[in-house]
Amino acid sequence: MVVVVGLIVADLRYNKLQAARAVLDTLAYPVFWVADLPTRLSEWTETHAQTRAQLLESNDRLRRENLILQGRSQQMASLQGENVRLRKLLNSSALLRDDVLVAELIGVSPDPERLQLVLDKGANDGVFIGQPLIDADGLMGQIVEVGSAVSRALLITDVTHSVPVQVNRNGVRAIAEGSGELGALEIRHVSSNTDIQVGDLLVTSGLGGRFPEGYPVAVVTVVERDSGETFARVLAVPSAALDRTRHVLLVFTTRTARAD
Amino acid sequence: MASREGQGFAVIILTFILAYVLAVLPLPGWLQWARPEWVALTLIYWCIALPQRVGIAAAVFLGVGLDVLEGSVLGQNAFALVIVALLSQLLYQRLRVYSLWQQAVVVFILVGINQLICQWVQSIEGVSVLPRLFLLPALSSALLWPVILHSLRGLRRYYQVS
């Protein structure tokens, strides 16, 4: 009894058990792997039971998609150069280039009140605590625990998570807090006369130094201004497919790499 | 004799590993609010069947394992399961002679206590969102109790775990 109460206090109050958790997380990997088997199996049958025609069709579609993306990225180099020159003119620091590592989801937290993911990459792959996590559409969350070959990420919609954002349209800064539900973020402490509208894209502002600047976070869906209240009630829907993505990207920014 | 005890130990461990896997199995949407507490159910069964072997010490290890899987505060589930094990060990003589539905009611209460303790620790931590749903797993666990009881009893008799 004393032991378990001691454990709770040590973990909750003093955060003393990080190292032990990392080891235990690695031990927990097989359990997640087994629990993930049904999904893996259905994926396997899906890929292996496809007809030739389906494969050709999907190959064709991917090739077209690739062509479009390549076309779009042609101008990337010149735009980046231009951006660096303009930033020099403005005397601000150079834009940082981000590298990514693809990780696969092997589990989700079984507790519905805790929005966490378990990933198949760990300290061996260079994953570190606080590392941002994105998918193809936007910011997903950050790493909170790292084992040697497995890590745990907290989603941006978890109640304990907040991320500094800015409105892409005009640069208004705010904090997006998780609501505990997968599909909603709450933008807190936005005064009633702030210029924020339904449909505004919120991107990471880079303030606080944890998340790199410019990743899409959410789209504003509700703005309620009550003249009796000091702050407006603003809700947003995350851009990332938090409950559907199976492959995620871990972001390494040059700055964080240097700090480590 | 020694080999038989060893075998029995392996069976117990295997059932708990199975319970762990079921506890983290991805479930769709609202169903995860009603996920039965597999580990608690298995623990209750072994506490009733073999109170001299499975008890509070086992509950501590199981609970810490579950905490790691759930990513919750280390000790949250350990605390809850210790209480569950303690109560089942106090009640096992009575539980053994109860009818199936009476047992199910007791299981509802035991898992309910388990959920309540987890809820307390979570609210201290500040992550609890919808506390009004916390008894749903207790209900689903109680409904599943007959299945658990019969399958685990079958296993225990087949492998002669004692």
Interface residues (C-beta under 8 A of the other chain):
Chain A: M1 V3 V4 V5 G6 L7 I8 A10 D11 L12 L17 A20 R21 L24 D25 L27 A28 V31 F32 V34 A35 D36 P38 T39 G107 V108 S109 P110 D111 P112 E113 R114 Q116 V118 E145 R152 D158 V159 T160 G180 E181
Chain B: I17 Y20 V21 L22 A23 V24 L25 P26 L27 Q32 W33 R35 V60 G63 V64 G65 V68 L69 E70 G71 S72 V73 L74 G75 Q76 A78 F79 V82 V121 Q122 I124 E125 G126 V127 S128 V129 L130
